[in-house]
Amino acid sequence: MSHHQEEDKSYDSYFYIIGLLAGLFVGAIVNQGFVWIPVGAVLGLLTAVLFIKLAVRGRGQSEA
């Protein structure tokens, strides 16, 4: 038995923040009006959700 306890930290919020900021940035770069900024934010959040569901969740199972 090991005395070292691993903390089960969740980094999901970091992925959501990065996705949101990247989406806002891309929406602002599109330069078609202010409507695209929130659209970019939503698409960035959806991308973060897909990334977490497909890439990040499977990684912890393979390390066991």
N, CA, C and O atoms as a DFTB+ gen file, in Angstrom:
256 C
 N C O
     1  1       0.835      -1.175       0.000
     2  2       0.000       0.000       0.000
     3  2       0.882       1.241       0.000
     4  3       1.860       1.332       0.742
     5  1       0.527       2.153      -0.816
     6  2       1.290       3.380      -0.938
     7  2       0.678       4.473      -0.072
     8  3      -0.543       4.593       0.031
     9  1       1.543       5.263       0.545
    10  2       1.053       6.369       1.358
    11  2       0.744       7.590       0.506
    12  3       0.136       8.553       0.973
    13  1       1.168       7.537      -0.745
    14  2       0.949       8.653      -1.653
    15  2      -0.482       8.608      -2.180
    16  3      -0.889       7.637      -2.818
    17  1      -1.231       9.656      -1.910
    18  2      -2.599       9.730      -2.405
    19  2      -2.629      10.634      -3.620
    20  3      -2.194      11.784      -3.567
    21  1      -3.148      10.103      -4.714
    22  2      -3.288      10.927      -5.904
    23  2      -4.565      11.732      -5.797
    24  3      -5.624      11.210      -5.449
    25  1      -4.447      12.995      -6.099
    26  2      -5.625      13.838      -6.111
    27  2      -6.314      13.671      -7.452
    28  3      -5.679      13.724      -8.505
    29  1      -7.603      13.471      -7.400
    30  2      -8.374      13.310      -8.627
    31  2      -8.870      14.683      -9.060
    32  3     -10.005      15.069      -8.780
    33  1      -7.997      15.410      -9.746
    34  2      -8.339      16.757     -10.179
    35  2      -9.047      16.697     -11.530
    36  3      -8.719      15.879     -12.390
    37  1      -9.995      17.558     -11.686
    38  2     -10.705      17.656     -12.942
    39  2     -10.271      18.942     -13.642
    40  3     -10.420      20.040     -13.105
    41  1      -9.743      18.787     -14.822
    42  2      -9.283      19.926     -15.602
    43  2     -10.301      20.327     -16.660
    44  3      -9.968      21.060     -17.591
    45  1     -11.531      19.858     -16.530
    46  2     -12.555      20.156     -17.523
    47  2     -12.798      21.649     -17.658
    48  3     -13.003      22.144     -18.767
    49  1     -12.779      22.369     -16.555
    50  2     -13.061      23.803     -16.618
    51  2     -12.007      24.540     -17.443
    52  3     -12.318      25.525     -18.114
    53  1     -10.770      24.068     -17.395
    54  2      -9.731      24.690     -18.219
    55  2     -10.021      24.515     -19.705
    56  3      -9.828      25.441     -20.493
    57  1     -10.485      23.330     -20.085
    58  2     -10.830      23.090     -21.482
    59  2     -12.007      23.966     -21.908
    60  3     -12.027      24.474     -23.029
    61  1     -12.988      24.144     -21.019
    62  2     -14.135      24.995     -21.342
    63  2     -13.710      26.449     -21.517
    64  3     -14.176      27.126     -22.433
    65  1     -12.838      26.927     -20.652
    66  2     -12.385      28.317     -20.744
    67  2     -11.576      28.536     -22.009
    68  3     -11.756      29.542     -22.696
    69  1     -10.683      27.599     -22.325
    70  2      -9.877      27.723     -23.536
    71  2     -10.771      27.677     -24.776
    72  3     -10.577      28.458     -25.708
    73  1     -11.742      26.775     -24.792
    74  2     -12.669      26.697     -25.918
    75  2     -13.483      27.960     -26.075
    76  3     -13.695      28.431     -27.193
    77  1     -13.949      28.521     -24.951
    78  2     -14.734      29.752     -24.991
    79  2     -13.902      30.911     -25.522
    80  3     -14.350      31.647     -26.401
    81  1     -12.694      31.076     -24.994
    82  2     -11.847      32.181     -25.436
    83  2     -11.430      32.040     -26.893
    84  3     -11.403      33.024     -27.632
    85  1     -11.107      30.824     -27.304
    86  2     -10.740      30.607     -28.704
    87  2     -11.929      30.889     -29.614
    88  3     -11.765      31.478     -30.683
    89  1     -13.124      30.475     -29.200
    90  2     -14.317      30.749     -29.995
    91  2     -14.619      32.234     -30.083
    92  3     -14.982      32.734     -31.148
    93  1     -14.473      32.943     -28.971
    94  2     -14.670      34.395     -28.991
    95  2     -13.670      35.069     -29.919
    96  3     -14.026      35.967     -30.682
    97  1     -12.429      34.635     -29.849
    98  2     -11.383      35.210     -30.689
    99  2     -11.664      34.961     -32.167
   100  3     -11.543      35.872     -32.985
   101  1     -12.037      33.736     -32.508
   102  2     -12.332      33.410     -33.903
   103  2     -13.566      34.168     -34.373
   104  3     -13.601      34.648     -35.506
   105  1     -14.581      34.283     -33.517
   106  2     -15.766      35.051     -33.873
   107  2     -15.448      36.511     -34.129
   108  3     -16.046      37.127     -35.011
   109  1     -14.524      37.070     -33.377
   110  2     -14.126      38.460     -33.596
   111  2     -13.295      38.608     -34.859
   112  3     -13.373      39.637     -35.530
   113  1     -12.502      37.598     -35.197
   114  2     -11.654      37.652     -36.382
   115  2     -12.486      37.555     -37.658
   116  3     -12.117      38.123     -38.686
   117  1     -13.611      36.835     -37.594
   118  2     -14.453      36.667     -38.782
   119  2     -14.865      38.029     -39.334
   120  3     -15.003      38.186     -40.547
   121  1     -15.060      39.008     -38.465
   122  2     -15.299      40.393     -38.856
   123  2     -16.546      40.560     -39.716
   124  3     -16.573      41.407     -40.610
   125  1     -17.559      39.778     -39.460
   126  2     -18.822      39.913     -40.173
   127  2     -19.871      40.588     -39.302
   128  3     -21.034      40.667     -39.698
   129  1     -19.504      41.059     -38.165
   130  2     -20.425      41.712     -37.251
   131  2     -20.316      41.108     -35.868
   132  3     -19.651      40.093     -35.659
   133  1     -20.982      41.754     -34.934
   134  2     -20.905      41.315     -33.547
   135  2     -21.702      40.053     -33.279
   136  3     -21.563      39.455     -32.212
   137  1     -22.530      39.636     -34.217
   138  2     -23.318      38.422     -34.038
   139  2     -22.413      37.195     -33.998
   140  3     -22.728      36.220     -33.315
   141  1     -21.317      37.230     -34.706
   142  2     -20.441      36.063     -34.813
   143  2     -19.602      35.822     -33.571
   144  3     -19.073      34.724     -33.396
   145  1     -19.466      36.809     -32.712
   146  2     -18.680      36.617     -31.484
   147  2     -19.357      35.605     -30.555
   148  3     -18.696      34.661     -30.119
   149  1     -20.671      35.764     -30.228
   150  2     -21.300      34.724     -29.395
   151  2     -21.443      33.391     -30.121
   152  3     -21.397      32.332     -29.495
   153  1     -21.616      33.441     -31.439
   154  2     -21.687      32.181     -32.205
   155  2     -20.360      31.447     -32.102
   156  3     -20.338      30.230     -31.919
   157  1     -19.263      32.167     -32.216
   158  2     -17.946      31.564     -32.065
   159  2     -17.734      31.007     -30.666
   160  3     -17.111      29.959     -30.498
   161  1     -18.257      31.711     -29.656
   162  2     -18.130      31.226     -28.279
   163  2     -18.879      29.909     -28.092
   164  3     -18.369      28.988     -27.454
   165  1     -20.081      29.821     -28.645
   166  2     -20.859      28.586     -28.532
   167  2     -20.165      27.451     -29.264
   168  3     -20.087      26.335     -28.750
   169  1     -19.662      27.726     -30.456
   170  2     -18.951      26.681     -31.204
   171  2     -17.661      26.263     -30.490
   172  3     -17.287      25.091     -30.533
   173  1     -16.989      27.197     -29.842
   174  2     -15.802      26.864     -29.062
   175  2     -16.129      25.976     -27.877
   176  3     -15.391      25.036     -27.579
   177  1     -17.235      26.267     -27.195
   178  2     -17.649      25.423     -26.073
   179  2     -18.047      24.026     -26.544
   180  3     -17.726      23.034     -25.889
   181  1     -18.734      23.947     -27.660
   182  2     -19.096      22.632     -28.203
   183  2     -17.861      21.828     -28.594
   184  3     -17.817      20.613     -28.402
   185  1     -16.873      22.502     -29.136
   186  2     -15.620      21.828     -29.471
   187  2     -14.929      21.319     -28.212
   188  3     -14.385      20.215     -28.209
   189  1     -14.945      22.112     -27.144
   190  2     -14.342      21.684     -25.876
   191  2     -15.070      20.468     -25.315
   192  3     -14.430      19.547     -24.805
   193  1     -16.394      20.453     -25.403
   194  2     -17.167      19.308     -24.911
   195  2     -16.813      18.054     -25.701
   196  3     -16.608      16.991     -25.115
   197  1     -16.741      18.167     -27.012
   198  2     -16.377      17.011     -27.833
   199  2     -14.963      16.533     -27.519
   200  3     -14.712      15.330     -27.454
   201  1     -14.048      17.466     -27.326
   202  2     -12.674      17.098     -27.007
   203  2     -12.604      16.339     -25.684
   204  3     -11.894      15.340     -25.571
   205  1     -13.343      16.817     -24.688
   206  2     -13.337      16.155     -23.379
   207  2     -13.962      14.772     -23.478
   208  3     -13.429      13.815     -22.916
   209  1     -15.075      14.652     -24.178
   210  2     -15.780      13.368     -24.277
   211  2     -14.976      12.334     -25.066
   212  3     -14.955      11.159     -24.701
   213  1     -14.316      12.759     -26.142
   214  2     -13.645      11.799     -27.016
   215  2     -12.169      11.582     -26.688
   216  3     -11.702      10.443     -26.720
   217  1     -11.440      12.615     -26.380
   218  2      -9.992      12.490     -26.232
   219  2      -9.547      12.356     -24.776
   220  3      -8.707      11.513     -24.461
   221  1     -10.088      13.160     -23.911
   222  2      -9.583      13.212     -22.537
   223  2     -10.094      12.069     -21.689
   224  3      -9.335      11.518     -20.891
   225  1     -11.334      11.698     -21.829
   226  2     -11.919      10.651     -20.984
   227  2     -11.265       9.299     -21.214
   228  3     -11.064       8.560     -20.250
   229  1     -10.930       8.949     -22.426
   230  2     -10.327       7.671     -22.716
   231  2      -8.893       7.555     -22.251
   232  3      -8.387       6.447     -22.072
   233  1      -8.233       8.673     -22.055
   234  2      -6.822       8.657     -21.671
   235  2      -6.606       8.082     -20.288
   236  3      -5.627       7.364     -20.084
   237  1      -7.466       8.361     -19.332
   238  2      -7.305       7.884     -17.962
   239  2      -7.470       6.383     -17.844
   240  3      -6.873       5.770     -16.959
   241  1      -8.252       5.785     -18.700
   242  2      -8.482       4.341     -18.651
   243  2      -7.265       3.566     -19.162
   244  3      -6.991       2.458     -18.701
   245  1      -6.551       4.145     -20.101
   246  2      -5.399       3.432     -20.663
   247  2      -4.189       3.454     -19.736
   248  3      -3.292       2.623     -19.874
   249  1      -4.153       4.400     -18.787
   250  2      -3.026       4.506     -17.872
   251  2      -3.124       3.553     -16.697
   252  3      -2.153       3.381     -15.960
   253  1      -4.269       2.935     -16.511
   254  2      -4.465       2.070     -15.351
   255  2      -3.749       0.801     -15.540
   256  3      -3.791      -0.068     -14.668
